[in-house]
Every structure is written in structure tokens, then in C-alpha cells.
Amino acid sequence: MKFCLLVVGKTASSFMSKGIEEYKSRVNRYVGFEIISISDLKSTRGLTEMQQKEKEGEMLLASLTPSDTVILLDEKGREYTSREFADFQASMMNRGVKRLVYVIGGPYGFSQKVYDRADGKISLSRMTFSHEMARLFFCEQLYRAMTILRGEPYHHD
């Protein structure tokens, strides 16, 4: 099984990039994990929020394969404790999912077509985070889930 984090735009902050890369390399000790970044839209001034979501949605959908299991990181998604999130990862692995793709959308969220393609939605928190922070927090939680599944001492209840 492989994990993928699909995001809109690059991580601009160097300290965030370092943290994301650190947790990405830690996750890769357990399971294949890649981060795919689609380009930010240029010249969005003339676009409505809906048009921007549609264009980003087309690029996100083009990055997926039909066999991908797609989970959106969405404010209206299900919230998990770290242990519940680890159990969710285990259930995906046990189901034989080949590639589990988590998606962080652009500044206005997802188009309806992306919601229609998704197999589920999760929320990192009821609080709002910058997209860069969401990337870092997600990578850390995925690493934490892997250590929980292995019974390693990183997580403390």
C-alpha cells in the first residue's frame, strides 16, 4: 500500500517545508509516502470562487487514478483521535487499498466533482489552519499512526 498527500500549491515557508520533509521521511520508513503538489492557479483575479474551485478540481482529478481511494481533508469531515486515525489506516491496509490519497484543496475548498469522486472526508480539527500547517499536521499524524500500529513509544495516551 502507498500513501499520497495531494495538495494545491507549493509550501512557501522554509521551516514548514523542513518539518513536512522530516515527517515524510519518517513515514517512508514504514510505508511508501509521496506528496504531490499541483500548481497554484495564476491570475485568479478575474475568477469567482466557484470558477477557481472548478479549475483546481480539474487538476486534482487529473492527478488521480480510477483505483485510488480518495479522502478529502475537509472542515466538515469526520474527526478522529490519533488512535482512531491509526485504526483507520489499518483498516485501509487490511482492505487491500493500493493507493490511499489524502487531498488538501485550495483556499476555497473543493469543487462538487472532487466531492463526488471522494471516498470519504476527515477533519484535522474544528479549528482553521493555514494550508501549510495542515500539511505539516497531517504528515505528523500519519507518522504517529504508523508508530501506534507498530506499538512504538512515540504516542502517549
C-alpha positions in Angstrom: 0.0 0.0 0.0 1.1 3.5 -0.8 0.0 6.8 0.8 -0.2 10.1 -1.1 -0.9 13.6 0.0 -2.2 15.6 -2.9 -2.1 19.4 -2.4 -2.7 22.6 -4.3 0.4 24.8 -4.5 3.9 24.7 -3.1 4.9 25.1 0.6 6.4 28.5 0.6 7.7 28.6 4.2 11.1 27.0 4.6 10.5 26.0 8.2 7.2 24.3 7.2 8.9 22.5 4.3 11.6 21.2 6.6 9.0 19.8 9.1 7.0 18.3 6.3 10.1 16.6 4.8 11.1 15.3 8.2 7.8 13.6 8.8 7.6 12.4 5.2 10.9 10.7 5.6 9.8 9.2 8.9 6.6 7.8 7.3 8.6 6.3 4.5 10.3 4.0 7.0 7.0 2.2 7.4 5.2 2.6 4.1 5.6 4.4 0.8 4.5 8.0 1.1 4.7 10.8 -1.5 3.5 14.4 -1.6 2.2 15.6 -5.0 1.7 19.3 -5.4 -0.4 20.7 -8.3 0.4 24.2 -9.4 -1.5 27.2 -7.9 -3.7 28.9 -10.4 -2.2 32.1 -11.9 -4.2 35.3 -12.4 -7.2 34.4 -10.3 -8.4 38.0 -10.0 -10.9 37.5 -12.8 -12.2 34.2 -11.4 -15.1 33.7 -9.0 -14.5 31.4 -6.0 -16.6 28.7 -7.8 -14.5 29.0 -11.0 -11.3 28.7 -9.1 -12.6 25.6 -7.3 -13.6 24.1 -10.6 -10.2 24.7 -12.2 -8.3 23.4 -9.2 -10.7 20.4 -9.1 -9.9 19.5 -12.7 -6.2 19.5 -11.9 -6.8 17.4 -8.7 -8.9 14.9 -10.5 -6.3 14.6 -13.3 -3.8 13.5 -10.6 -5.9 10.6 -9.5 -6.2 7.1 -10.9 -9.5 5.1 -11.0 -8.2 2.7 -8.4 -7.2 5.4 -5.9 -9.1 5.6 -2.6 -9.5 9.3 -2.0 -10.0 11.0 1.3 -10.5 14.8 1.5 -9.2 16.9 4.3 -12.3 18.9 4.9 -13.6 21.0 7.7 -16.9 19.0 7.6 -15.1 15.7 7.7 -15.0 13.2 10.5 -12.7 14.0 13.4 -10.5 11.2 14.7 -8.3 10.8 17.8 -4.8 9.7 16.9 -5.6 6.1 17.8 -8.8 6.2 15.7 -6.8 7.6 12.8 -4.3 4.8 13.2 -7.1 2.2 13.2 -8.5 3.8 10.0 -5.1 3.4 8.4 -5.0 -0.2 9.4 -8.5 -0.8 8.0 -7.4 0.7 4.7 -4.4 -1.6 4.6 -6.4 -4.6 5.5 -8.9 -3.8 2.7 -6.1 -4.1 0.2 -6.2 -0.4 -0.9 -3.3 0.1 -3.3 -3.0 3.9 -3.0 -4.7 6.0 -0.4 -4.7 9.6 -1.5 -5.4 12.4 1.0 -6.3 15.7 -0.6 -5.9 19.3 0.7 -7.7 21.7 -1.6 -7.1 25.3 -2.4 -8.2 28.4 -0.5 -11.9 27.9 -1.3 -12.1 24.2 -0.8 -13.2 21.6 -3.3 -15.4 21.6 -6.4 -18.5 19.4 -6.4 -16.8 17.0 -8.8 -14.0 16.4 -6.3 -16.5 15.8 -3.6 -18.3 13.3 -5.9 -15.0 11.4 -6.5 -14.1 11.2 -2.8 -14.5 8.1 -0.8 -14.5 10.0 2.5 -13.7 13.2 4.3 -11.7 13.8 7.5 -11.1 16.9 9.5 -7.8 17.6 11.3 -9.7 19.9 13.8 -12.6 22.1 14.1 -10.1 25.0 14.1 -8.9 26.5 10.8 -5.3 26.1 9.9 -3.3 27.5 7.0 -2.8 25.0 4.2 0.9 24.7 5.0 0.2 23.9 8.6 -2.5 21.4 7.6 0.2 19.7 5.5 2.6 19.5 8.4 0.0 18.4 10.9 -1.3 15.7 8.6 2.2 14.3 8.0 2.9 14.2 11.7 -0.4 12.4 12.3 0.3 9.9 9.6 3.7 9.2 11.2 2.1 9.0 14.6 -0.5 6.5 13.2 2.4 4.3 11.9 4.1 4.3 15.3 0.8 3.4 17.0 0.3 0.5 14.7 3.8 -0.8 15.4 3.5 -0.3 19.1 6.3 2.1 19.2 6.7 4.7 22.1 6.1 7.9 20.1 2.4 8.3 21.1 1.3 8.7 24.7 -2.3 8.4 25.8 
